[in-house]
């Protein structure tokens, strides 16, 4: 690239740097803006939220094992009763049926066993379900949507599949899986190591004692795993929150486009406001010929009052303006023989404190009444001379 000899190297690099900055605000610019509430709401409708399934699993796991620690003995006793009922009932049923059990009797027997097993496990199942729902609600609040269930054909693309396979997200999932395997393996090892002596004695103790020992070992191992798993869940939730916020960040161009789409083009809105002002001014100017008086500053403000006892109990401000608009108001008033009265404090007071189309406040009644009395006297004198 040829450069002018009169520009030194430092100045050229500075100009080049400044010129390149103009390319950073396009659609592909850097995402430096915080996500707007509209984008977050749209993402939520699409099912995109910062949620950690690992945290859900960890809290559900620890609550289930705590429940088992509380009612584990009762459940173990019920399991033993069900075991005795099953195996003690088989010979009696064989005898009653003459050594042959029909398919219907066998199915009924299995259904009864399954029902009893479900009733024993019901507290654990309900606890896991309730905790899972509560944790999900705490993470993402209540906002059901069916969008994530809709098929997305872009995921069928082999190229997209390869990109996802080698993405940072997959590496994070792999690291998380390795950590979970390590946590489970380590906790299982230290739990079995501490109880290995008692486990070796299982063949020398009764079934009830053996079930109690196995249940105690499983619960101890499960609680240790769940407590350490909480750390993994919290770390995963923090990562999900950070990743979601990063993905929701917007470029300056995206913010501008969203504002245009939601609020309308500022130029169009400005033209609409200008048209509305013009219509309002024309309507205001058309009311001046029927007014009673114009009170002026005299150069900066002009307010137009009309008093009609049939319409309102006090004079109404039918027009007002400042500077150029005030001069136009006075010109129209002169053309239509509307009296113009100079009263600087009253004109300023009405202009700043009384809205267009509103009655004057009671504290200004006396001052306005004196002006209207003066105007009516002038009109009567003019009519008398005529």
Residue pairs with C-beta under 8 A, 6 or more apart in sequence:
3 12
7 15
24 30
25 251
25 252
25 253
26 251
26 253
27 251
27 253
27 254
28 251
29 251
29 252
29 253
30 251
31 246
31 249
31 250
31 251
32 249
32 251
32 252
33 249
33 250
33 251
33 252
33 254
33 255
34 249
34 250
35 245
35 248
35 249
35 250
36 250
36 255
36 258
38 258
38 262
39 248
39 250
39 258
40 248
43 49
43 248
44 140
44 143
44 145
45 143
45 145
45 147
46 145
46 147
46 148
47 145
47 147
47 148
48 244
48 247
49 139
49 140
49 143
49 244
50 139
50 140
50 237
50 240
50 241
50 243
50 244
50 245
51 136
51 139
51 140
51 240
52 139
52 233
52 236
52 237
52 239
52 240
53 236
54 176
54 229
54 232
54 233
54 236
54 237
55 135
55 139
55 230
55 233
55 234
55 236
55 237
56 132
56 135
56 136
56 139
56 233
57 229
57 233
58 226
58 229
58 230
58 232
58 233
59 131
59 135
59 230
59 233
60 128
60 131
60 132
60 135
61 222
61 225
61 226
61 229
62 223
62 226
62 227
62 229
62 230
63 127
63 128
63 131
64 124
64 127
64 128
64 131
64 222
65 219
65 222
65 223
65 226
66 223
67 123
67 124
67 127
68 75
68 124
68 215
68 219
68 222
69 219
69 223
71 123
72 215
72 216
72 219
73 212
73 215
75 120
75 121
75 123
75 124
76 211
76 212
76 215
78 120
79 120
79 211
80 207
80 208
80 211
82 113
82 116
82 117
82 120
85 116
86 113
89 109
93 101
93 105
93 109
94 101
97 105
101 109
139 237
154 160
155 161
164 170
169 243
172 239
176 232
176 236
179 232
180 229
180 232
183 225
183 228
183 229
183 232
184 225
187 221
187 224
187 225
187 228
188 221
188 225
190 224
191 217
191 220
191 221
191 224
192 199
192 217
192 221
195 213
195 217
195 220
198 213
199 213
199 217
202 210
202 213
202 214
205 213
250 258
260 266
263 269
281 325
284 318
284 319
284 320
284 356
285 319
285 328
285 329
285 332
287 304
287 306
287 318
287 319
288 294
288 304
288 318
288 319
288 329
288 332
288 333
288 336
288 338
289 332
289 336
289 338
290 306
290 318
291 304
291 305
291 306
291 318
291 319
291 333
291 338
292 305
292 306
292 307
292 315
292 338
292 339
292 372
292 375
293 304
293 305
293 338
293 339
293 340
293 341
293 371
293 372
293 375
294 302
294 303
294 304
294 305
294 329
294 330
294 333
294 338
294 339
294 340
294 341
295 302
295 303
295 304
295 305
295 341
295 342
295 343
295 346
295 347
295 350
295 371
296 302
296 326
296 330
296 340
296 341
296 342
296 343
296 347
297 326
297 342
297 344
297 347
297 348
298 342
298 344
299 326
300 322
300 323
300 326
300 348
301 320
301 321
301 322
301 326
301 347
301 348
301 351
302 319
302 320
302 321
302 322
302 325
302 326
302 327
302 329
302 330
302 347
303 317
303 319
303 320
303 347
303 350
303 351
303 354
304 317
304 318
304 319
304 320
304 329
304 333
304 338
305 315
305 316
305 317
305 318
305 350
305 360
305 368
305 372
306 315
306 316
306 318
307 314
307 315
307 316
307 372
308 316
312 359
313 359
314 359
314 360
314 362
314 365
315 359
315 360
315 368
315 372
316 357
316 358
316 359
316 360
317 350
317 354
317 355
317 356
317 357
317 358
317 359
317 360
318 356
318 357
319 329
319 356
320 329
320 350
320 351
320 354
320 356
321 328
321 329
322 351
330 340
332 338
333 339
333 340
334 340
339 375
339 378
339 379
341 371
341 374
341 375
343 367
343 371
346 364
346 367
346 368
346 371
349 364
350 360
350 364
353 361
354 360
354 361
360 368
